[in-house]
């Protein structure tokens, strides 16, 4: 599109091929990027497997506490009730589902972008180390220690009244009238995996902390180091992801707050270590 609209070469196909071969599909880029593209899915699969083992390592006992913390932080009102007057419409519910699901595509896009990025190699390294640390420290270790299932499964596993029953009833009814509202279907799929003890892509139930919000926060931190526009846009995305996960019943709001704090801390620690250990580029004398 850039070549067509801005450069407008006389021979578009030739210019496109030259641009790919000279700027993108270079040997250096491929040697740096392909190992990441090959290894990272294996790392993600390992994290998913560890996530499915959470109930075997630690029972889900934190939901009642997290629910109380949620209300205490929001003046005695459950966060989903605060956003419901705005979000509980067919259009906004569909938008929340789209925002939630597009996170996966955004994650894949950032993998490829940083895998083949050559402009700032220290930033590239910081992104991937922080990414892996987030998924291990937050998505596996913290998720096991703070084992919880989230509002969507509260009534299925936690004894006593279900404060999220009205929300889940609304989402169920909305799913019957819209093909875009797929969260209910995904939640039922996860529950079937949990009951049967099966494994699958994205299997495993864990609410605290929210890895959707953690990933979005990591995107924003990378964005601010790239450009102001990208930083602002991806920061807005963090807020949209947080609202979507709360309203769709995936997470308590405190899951998102903890994810933001944990991701920022990991990003800062990784960056500080890399700055201390980075080898300065050699100075080439000009003759």
Secondary structure, 3 states (H helix, E strand, C coil): CHHHHHHCCCCHHHHHHHHHHHHHCCHHHHHHHHHHHHHHHHHHHHHHHHHHCHHHHCCCCCHHHHHHHHHHHCCCCCHHHHHHHHHCCHHHHHHHHHHHHHHHHHHHHHHHHHHCCCCCHHHHHHHHHHHHHHHHHHHHHHHHHCCCCCHHHHHHHCCCCCCCHHHHHHHHHHHCCCCCCCHHHHHHHHHHHHHHCCCCCCCCCCCCCCHHHHHHHHHHHHHHHHCHHHHHHHHHHHHHHHHHHHHCCCCCHHHHHHHHHHHHHHHHHHHHHHHHHCCCCCCCCCC
